[in-house]
Amino acid sequence: MGDGIRENEAWPGGKGERLAEWFDGRVGVHSLVRAKARRVFPDHWSFMLGEICLYSFIIIVVTGVYLTLYFHPSMEKVEYQGSYAPLQGQLVSEAFDSTMHISFDVRGGLLIRQAHHWAALVFVAAMLVHMMRVFFTGAFRKPRELTWVFGFLLLILGMFAGLTGYDLPDDLLSGTGLAVVNGTILSIPIVGTYLSMFLFGGEFPGEDLVARFHTIHVLIIPALMVGLLVAHLLLVLHHQHTQYPGPGRSNRNVVGLPPKVRAVKSAGFFFLVAGVIFVMAAVAQINPVWLYGPYRADQVSAGSQPDWYMGVADGLLRVMPGWEIAFWGHTLALDNLIPLLVGVGLFLAMGAYPFIESWVTGDDREQHVLDRPRNRPVRTALGVAWIGFYLVALLGAANDIIALRFHVSVNSVTWAVRIGLFIVPLAAYVVTKRCALGLQRRDRDKVLHGRETGIVKRLPHGEFVEVHEPLGQGQLHVLTQHEQYKPIGPRPAVNGGGPDMNGGGPDAGFRLAQRLRARLSRSFYGEGTQITKPTAQEYQEIAGKHR
């Protein structure tokens, strides 16, 4: 025993420290965290949008686990004997019966159920707004294209998670929505019927729908979302964090808060988000399935509306004319197929945009400083046009409610939405682009002539002028730090590198692609798409005159 090592010499400190050292020696978490501890995080209110997504997702998972303990995913018929008297004695599915049990007989069940639903709505809304913030500021540029794609997939999975969860109670409203989904699936040529039979376990509504949707909702989609979320966060940590333009900020540094301070603020923000969601769940009723009743295939809920994120698809379906064509002995239901293709195209355009812009600019450099939306007029206008189309389609999903509340014809509302789907995005594009150019022109004027002080001065010869105060170096940096791209030609010398266009004879497909690229580049950065920044010489000349 004399050759042994005393315990206090081998393991200094208490039991907690010894356990931490043992764990770190085998996992290395402490070393990894310590390596990242000197990183800083930019502080801006818009970065909280991503935190709302994360924290609402955590609330979804926690409340979802609680609900799973009491929910029975079965469509077997039982007689309802619960606390809600108007439905007592009716035949309902076990899924509906367990949902009623959660709502009326489980302590805190209704609060948790409504918090789960509200958190899902907040999550999708925060994801969409967060992606719009990333889009308008250009945070998707190299090296963050994959970060954008993972966020885009999280948005899509969140929408489908909401759809599958919305249908689990097997109530009349969710069944009505499923009938619409089934009609859309059946409109897909060749494979539509097979997809419907597989999804519903036979002809609609089938017998296995709730069980299959339950597996998708609580297992498959959450697993995919957790994987994407972890990958998304790892990429955020791996790449230098983006920051808004300002003095001392460049692509080579980050100005912000240390991790400990940021962690404390984030923890407080988590409790704030959780508190708001539970207050909403406590005071705002959502999805009262007891008012709808159990699903019956021979009934349809009047005034039925989907959750807002699926309202876009429903709106496109409602305003589409009832077109059908016969093709090779088969009927193509264009009234369902075209809205499906338009909706898919709308979101695919969002997911693919970073790669389109990278191809148009030819810029292969890493970008860590965000754009001001006004400095990218075409991109900003495209984003607002996308939102305009989205909102008009969302209004189409409520055409019957709008007609009822405003005492107008539902046909009038439908035609207004049809016209708006073409007019509103175009008008939004034009107006937004003009506003961005106007703000650029205003920034140029402020750089050259300074800030208006409101002081009017009379010159010796009698002229009245307003006194302008020169801008500080910080303001000048913000207004002039952005780079202005030049449009590339059919045989471009790309900004930051690109393929050699001088060797060999490109084939017809390559030439067509380059002509398309040149045309898109002119539409993004050609004449009339940006106001030229003042040069240093112009600034010095104007400053000399003011002296």
C-alpha positions in Angstrom: 0.0 0.0 0.0 3.0 2.3 0.4 3.3 2.6 -3.4 -0.3 3.8 -3.8 -1.3 7.4 -4.4 -3.3 9.1 -1.8 -6.8 10.1 -2.8 -6.4 13.8 -2.1 -3.2 13.9 -4.2 -4.7 12.1 -7.2 -8.1 13.8 -7.2 -7.8 17.4 -5.8 -11.0 19.1 -5.0 -14.5 17.9 -4.0 -16.6 15.1 -5.5 -18.2 17.4 -8.0 -14.8 18.6 -9.4 -13.5 15.0 -9.5 -16.6 13.9 -11.5 -16.2 16.9 -13.9 -12.6 16.0 -14.5 -13.4 12.3 -15.1 -16.2 13.3 -17.6 -14.0 15.8 -19.4 -11.1 13.4 -19.7 -13.4 11.0 -21.6 -15.7 13.4 -23.6 -13.6 16.6 -23.8 -16.6 18.9 -23.6 -14.9 21.4 -21.3 -12.0 21.8 -23.7 -14.3 22.3 -26.6 -16.4 24.9 -24.7 -13.2 26.7 -23.5 -12.0 26.9 -27.1 -15.2 28.8 -28.0 -15.4 30.8 -24.9 -13.6 33.8 -26.3 -16.1 34.2 -29.2 -18.4 37.2 -29.1 -22.0 37.4 -30.3 -23.4 40.6 -32.0 -26.2 42.2 -30.1 -29.2 43.3 -32.2 -33.0 42.9 -31.6 -33.5 41.1 -34.9 -31.3 38.2 -33.7 -34.0 37.4 -31.2 -36.2 36.1 -34.0 -34.1 33.0 -34.2 -34.2 32.5 -30.5 -38.0 32.7 -30.5 -37.9 29.8 -33.0 -35.6 27.7 -30.7 -37.5 28.4 -27.5 -41.0 27.9 -29.0 -39.7 24.5 -30.4 -38.5 23.5 -26.9 -42.0 24.3 -25.6 -43.5 22.3 -28.4 -41.4 19.3 -27.4 -42.1 19.5 -23.7 -45.8 20.0 -24.0 -46.0 17.4 -26.8 -44.4 14.8 -24.5 -47.0 15.5 -21.8 -49.9 15.2 -24.3 -48.5 11.9 -25.7 -49.0 10.3 -22.3 -52.8 10.7 -22.5 -53.5 10.6 -26.3 -54.7 7.4 -27.9 -53.9 7.4 -31.7 -56.7 5.1 -32.8 -59.8 5.5 -35.0 -61.7 2.7 -33.2 -65.2 3.8 -32.2 -66.1 4.2 -28.6 -69.0 5.8 -26.8 -68.2 9.2 -25.3 -68.8 9.2 -21.5 -66.7 12.2 -20.5 -67.4 15.5 -18.7 -68.7 17.4 -21.8 -72.5 16.8 -21.6 -73.6 17.7 -25.1 -71.5 14.9 -26.6 -72.2 12.2 -24.1 -73.5 8.9 -25.6 -72.2 9.7 -29.1 -69.9 7.4 -31.0 -66.5 8.9 -31.4 -63.0 7.7 -32.2 -60.6 6.9 -29.4 -58.4 9.8 -30.7 -61.3 12.2 -30.3 -62.3 10.7 -26.9 -58.7 11.1 -25.6 -58.5 14.6 -26.8 -61.7 15.5 -25.0 -60.3 13.7 -21.9 -57.2 15.8 -22.0 -59.2 19.0 -22.5 -61.8 18.4 -19.6 -60.6 15.7 -17.3 -56.8 15.9 -17.1 -55.5 18.5 -14.6 -53.9 21.3 -16.7 -54.6 19.3 -19.9 -56.4 22.1 -21.8 -53.7 24.6 -20.9 -50.9 22.3 -22.1 -52.9 21.4 -25.2 -53.5 25.0 -26.1 -49.9 26.0 -25.3 -48.7 23.2 -27.6 -50.9 24.6 -30.4 -50.0 28.2 -29.8 -46.3 27.4 -29.6 -46.6 25.6 -33.0 -48.1 28.8 -34.5 -45.4 31.0 -33.0 -42.7 28.6 -34.2 -43.7 28.7 -37.8 -44.4 32.5 -37.7 -41.0 33.1 -36.1 -39.3 30.9 -38.6 -40.8 32.8 -41.5 -40.0 36.2 -40.1 -36.5 35.0 -39.2 -35.9 33.8 -42.7 -37.2 37.1 -44.1 -34.7 39.0 -41.9 -31.9 36.7 -43.2 -33.2 37.3 -46.8 -33.4 41.1 -46.7 -30.0 41.5 -45.0 -28.2 39.0 -47.2 -27.2 36.7 -44.3 -27.5 33.7 -46.6 -24.4 34.6 -48.7 -21.2 32.5 -48.6 -20.4 30.6 -46.4 -24.0 30.3 -45.0 -25.9 28.8 -48.0 -26.3 25.5 -46.1 -27.4 27.3 -43.0 -30.2 28.9 -45.1 -31.2 25.5 -46.6 -31.4 23.9 -43.1 -33.5 26.8 -41.9 -35.7 26.5 -45.0 -36.2 22.8 -44.4 -37.0 23.5 -40.7 -39.8 25.9 -41.9 -41.2 23.2 -44.3 -41.1 20.5 -41.6 -42.7 22.8 -39.1 -45.6 23.4 -41.5 -46.1 19.7 -42.0 -45.7 19.0 -38.3 -48.5 21.5 -37.7 -50.6 19.8 -40.4 -50.2 16.3 -39.0 -50.8 17.5 -35.4 -53.8 19.5 -36.4 -55.4 16.4 -37.8 -54.8 14.1 -34.8 -57.9 14.9 -32.7 -60.1 13.5 -35.5 -62.7 16.3 -35.2 -64.9 17.6 -37.9 -62.7 20.6 -38.7 -59.5 18.5 -39.1 -61.4 16.0 -41.2 -62.6 18.7 -43.5 -59.1 19.8 -44.0 -58.0 16.3 -44.7 -60.6 16.0 -47.4 -59.0 19.0 -49.1 -55.5 17.4 -48.7 -56.8 14.2 -50.1 -58.2 15.9 -53.2 -54.9 17.7 -53.8 -52.9 14.5 -53.5 -55.3 12.7 -55.9 -54.7 15.5 -58.5 -51.0 14.5 -58.8 -50.7 12.6 -62.1 -49.8 8.9 -62.1 -48.8 8.6 -58.4 -51.6 10.5 -56.7 -53.9 7.6 -56.1 -51.1 5.4 -54.7 -50.0 8.2 -52.4 -53.5 8.7 -51.1 -54.1 4.9 -50.5 -50.7 4.7 -48.7 -51.3 7.8 -46.5 -54.9 6.9 -45.4 -54.5 3.1 -45.4 -57.2 2.7 -48.0 -59.8 4.9 -49.5 -60.3 8.2 -47.6 -60.7 8.5 -44.7 -59.4 5.0 -44.0 -58.8 3.3 -40.7 -55.1 4.0 -40.0 -54.9 7.7 -40.6 -54.6 8.9 -37.0 -52.0 6.1 -36.2 -49.9 7.0 -39.2 -50.1 10.7 -38.6 -49.3 10.2 -35.0 -46.1 8.3 -35.9 -45.2 11.0 -38.4 -46.0 13.8 -36.0 -44.3 12.6 -32.8 -41.4 10.5 -34.3 -40.3 11.1 -37.9 -40.8 14.9 -38.2 -39.4 15.8 -34.7 -36.3 13.6 -35.3 -35.6 15.3 -38.6 -36.2 18.7 -37.0 -33.9 18.0 -34.1 -31.2 16.9 -36.6 -31.6 20.0 -38.7 -31.7 22.2 -35.7 -28.5 20.8 -34.3 -26.8 21.1 -37.8 -28.1 24.6 -38.1 -26.7 25.7 -34.7 -23.4 24.0 -35.4 -23.0 25.9 -38.6 -23.8 29.1 -36.9 -21.1 28.4 -34.3 -18.6 27.3 -36.9 -18.9 30.3 -39.1 -18.2 33.8 -37.9 -21.5 35.4 -36.8 -23.0 38.0 -39.1 -23.2 41.6 -37.9 -24.8 44.8 -39.0 -22.5 47.4 -40.6 -20.9 49.9 -38.2 -17.6 51.5 -37.2 -14.9 48.9 -36.6 -17.0 46.0 -38.1 -15.7 44.1 -41.1 -15.6 40.6 -42.6 -12.5 39.9 -40.4 -13.9 40.6 -36.9 -17.1 40.5 -34.8 -18.2 43.2 -32.4 -20.6 42.1 -29.7 -21.2 40.5 -26.3 -19.1 37.8 -24.6 -20.8 34.3 -24.3 -21.6 34.6 -20.6 -23.5 37.8 -21.0 -25.3 36.5 -24.1 -26.2 33.3 -22.3 -27.8 35.2 -19.4 -29.8 37.4 -21.7 -30.9 34.3 -23.7 -32.0 32.5 -20.6 -34.2 35.5 -19.6 -35.6 35.7 -23.1 -36.5 32.0 -22.9 -38.6 32.5 -19.8 -40.2 35.6 -21.5 -41.1 33.6 -24.6 -42.5 30.7 -22.5 -44.5 33.1 -20.4 -46.1 34.8 -23.4 -47.0 31.5 -24.9 -48.6 30.2 -21.8 -50.5 33.5 -21.2 -51.9 33.1 -24.8 -52.8 29.6 -24.0 -54.6 30.6 -20.8 -56.6 33.5 -22.2 -57.1 32.8 -26.0 -59.1 29.7 -26.9 -57.8 27.7 -29.9 -59.1 24.6 -31.7 -62.1 23.9 -29.5 -62.8 20.4 -30.8 -65.9 20.0 -28.6 -67.6 22.7 -30.6 -66.8 20.9 -33.9 -67.7 17.4 -32.9 -66.2 14.2 -34.2 -65.4 13.8 -37.9 -68.1 12.4 -40.2 -67.4 11.9 -43.9 -70.9 13.1 -44.8 -70.5 16.5 -43.0 -68.4 19.6 -43.6 -67.7 22.4 -41.1 -69.2 25.7 -42.3 -66.6 28.5 -42.3 -63.7 26.1 -41.8 -60.3 27.7 -41.8 -56.9 26.0 -41.6 -54.0 27.3 -39.5 -52.5 30.4 -41.1 -49.4 28.7 -42.6 -51.6 26.3 -44.5 -54.0 29.1 -45.4 -51.9 29.9 -48.4 -52.4 26.6 -50.0 -56.1 26.7 -49.1 -56.5 30.2 -50.6 -54.9 29.1 -53.9 -57.3 26.2 -54.1 -60.4 28.4 -53.3 -59.7 30.9 -56.0 -58.6 28.5 -58.7 -61.3 28.0 -61.4 -62.7 24.5 -61.7 -60.6 23.5 -64.7 -60.2 19.9 -65.8 -58.8 18.4 -69.0 -58.8 14.8 -70.5 -55.3 13.5 -71.4 -54.6 10.0 -72.7 -57.8 8.7 -71.3 -57.2 10.3 -67.9 -58.6 13.4 -66.2 -56.2 16.0 -64.9 -57.8 18.0 -62.1 -56.1 21.3 -62.8 -58.1 23.1 -60.2 -56.1 21.2 -57.6 -52.8 20.5 -59.5 -52.0 24.1 -60.5 -52.4 25.5 -56.9 -50.2 22.7 -55.7 -47.5 23.5 -58.2 -47.7 27.2 -57.6 -47.4 26.7 -53.8 -44.5 24.3 -54.2 -42.8 26.7 -56.6 -43.4 29.7 -54.2 -41.4 28.0 -51.5 -38.8 26.4 -53.7 -38.0 29.9 -55.1 -37.3 30.9 -51.5 -35.0 27.9 -50.8 -33.0 28.3 -54.0 -32.6 32.1 -54.0 -29.1 32.2 -52.3 -27.7 30.0 -55.1 -29.4 32.1 -57.8 -28.0 35.4 -56.4 -24.5 33.8 -56.0 -24.6 32.7 -59.6 -25.8 36.2 -60.8 -23.1 38.1 -58.9 -20.3 35.7 -59.3 -19.1 36.7 -55.9 -17.2 33.8 -54.3 -15.9 35.7 -51.2 -17.1 35.1 -47.6 -19.5 37.8 -46.4 -19.9 38.4 -42.7 -21.3 42.0 -42.7 -25.0 42.3 -43.4 -26.6 44.4 -46.1 -28.9 47.2 -45.5 -32.1 46.3 -47.5 -32.1 49.6 -49.3 -28.7 48.9 -50.7 -30.1 45.8 -52.6 -33.2 47.3 -54.2 -34.0 44.3 -56.5 -33.5 41.7 -53.8 -35.7 43.7 -51.3 -38.3 44.2 -54.0 -38.4 40.5 -54.8 -38.8 39.7 -51.1 -41.7 42.1 -50.6 -43.4 40.8 -53.8 -43.1 37.2 -52.4 -44.7 38.4 -49.2 -47.4 40.2 -51.2 -48.3 37.0 -53.0 -48.3 35.1 -49.8 -50.7 37.5 -48.0 -53.1 37.7 -50.9 -53.3 33.9 -51.1 -53.9 33.9 -47.3 -56.8 36.3 -47.8 -58.2 33.9 -50.3 -58.4 31.2 -47.6 -60.9 33.4 -45.8 -63.0 34.5 -48.8 -66.2 33.1 -47.2 -65.5 34.8 -43.8 -64.6 38.1 -45.5 -67.8 38.0 -47.6 -69.9 37.3 -44.5 -68.3 40.0 -42.3 -68.3 42.7 -44.9 -71.7 41.7 -46.5 -70.3 41.3 -50.0 -70.6 38.5 -52.6 -68.1 35.6 -52.1 -67.6 35.7 -55.9 -66.5 39.3 -55.7 -64.0 38.4 -53.0 -62.7 35.4 -55.0 -62.3 37.6 -58.1 -60.5 40.3 -56.1 -58.1 37.7 -54.8 -57.5 36.3 -58.3 -56.7 39.7 -59.7 -54.6 40.6 -56.6 -52.4 37.5 -57.0 -51.1 39.1 -60.2 -51.4 42.8 -59.4 -50.2 43.0 -55.8 -46.8 41.3 -56.2 -46.0 43.5 -59.2 -47.1 46.7 -57.5 -45.2 45.7 -54.4 -42.1 45.1 -56.4 -42.2 48.4 -58.2 -43.1 50.5 -55.1 -40.4 48.7 -52.9 -37.7 49.2 -55.5 -38.5 52.9 -55.9 -38.6 53.4 -52.1 -35.2 51.6 -51.8 -33.7 53.8 -54.6 -35.2 56.9 -52.9 -33.6 56.0 -49.6 -30.2 55.4 -51.4 -30.5 58.8 -53.0 -31.3 60.3 -49.5 -28.2 58.6 -48.1 -26.0 59.9 -50.9 -27.3 63.4 -50.2 -26.6 63.1 -46.5 -23.1 61.9 -47.1 -22.3 64.8 -49.5 -24.2 67.6 -47.7 -24.6 66.5 -44.1 -27.6 66.3 -41.8 -30.4 68.8 -41.9 -30.3 70.8 -38.6 -33.6 72.8 -39.0 -31.6 76.1 -38.7 -32.4 78.5 -41.4 -29.7 81.1 -42.2 -29.8 84.2 -44.4 -26.8 84.8 -46.7 -25.3 88.3 -47.3 -27.1 88.5 -50.7 -30.5 87.7 -49.2 -30.8 84.0 -49.9 -32.2 81.8 -47.1 -30.5 78.4 -46.7 -30.8 75.6 -44.2 -27.6 74.8 -42.2 -26.4 71.2 -42.7 -24.2 69.5 -40.1 -21.5 67.1 -41.3 -22.0 63.5 -40.4 -19.7 61.7 -38.0 -17.3 59.0 -39.1 -19.6 56.3 -37.8 -22.6 57.4 -39.8 -20.4 57.9 -42.9 -19.2 54.4 -42.6 -22.7 52.9 -42.3 -23.9 54.8 -45.4 -20.9 54.1 -47.6 -19.5 50.7 -46.5 -21.6 48.6 -48.9 -20.2 47.3 -52.1 -22.0 48.0 -55.4 -21.8 45.2 -58.0 -21.5 45.8 -61.7 -23.5 43.7 -64.1 -21.6 40.9 -65.8 -21.6 40.4 -69.6 -22.2 37.2 -71.5 -18.5 36.3 -71.1 -18.0 37.7 -67.6 -15.0 38.4 -65.5 -16.8 37.5 -62.2 -16.4 39.4 -59.0 -14.1 37.4 -56.7 -13.3 34.7 -59.2 -15.0 32.4 -61.7 -14.6 30.2 -64.7 -12.2 31.1 -67.5 -14.4 32.2 -70.4 -11.5 32.6 -72.9 -10.6 29.1 -73.7 -12.5 26.7 -76.1 -15.8 27.2 -77.8 -18.7 26.8 -75.4 -21.6 24.8 -76.7 -25.1 26.2 -77.3 -26.3 25.3 -73.8 -23.4 27.0 -72.1 -23.9 30.2 -74.2 -27.6 30.2 -73.4 -26.9 29.9 -69.7 -24.4 32.8 -69.9 -26.8 35.0 -71.7 -29.4 34.3 -69.1 -26.9 35.0 -66.4 -26.0 38.3 -68.0 -29.6 39.3 -68.4 -30.3 38.5 -64.7 -27.2 40.4 -63.7 -28.4 43.5 -65.6 -31.8 43.3 -63.9 -30.1 43.0 -60.5 -27.3 45.5 -60.8 -27.7 47.3 -64.2 -28.9 50.8 -64.9 -31.7 52.0 -62.7 -31.2 49.4 -60.0 -28.9 51.3 -57.7 -27.8 54.9 -56.9 -24.0 55.3 -57.3 -22.2 55.9 -54.0 -20.4 59.2 -53.6 -16.7 58.9 -54.2 -14.0 60.2 -51.9 -13.2 62.9 -54.4 -16.8 64.1 -54.5 -17.0 64.1 -50.8 -13.8 66.1 -50.5 -15.0 68.6 -53.1 -18.3 69.2 -51.4 -16.6 69.4 -48.0 -14.2 72.0 -49.3 -17.0 74.2 -50.6 -18.8 74.1 -47.2 -15.6 75.2 -45.5 
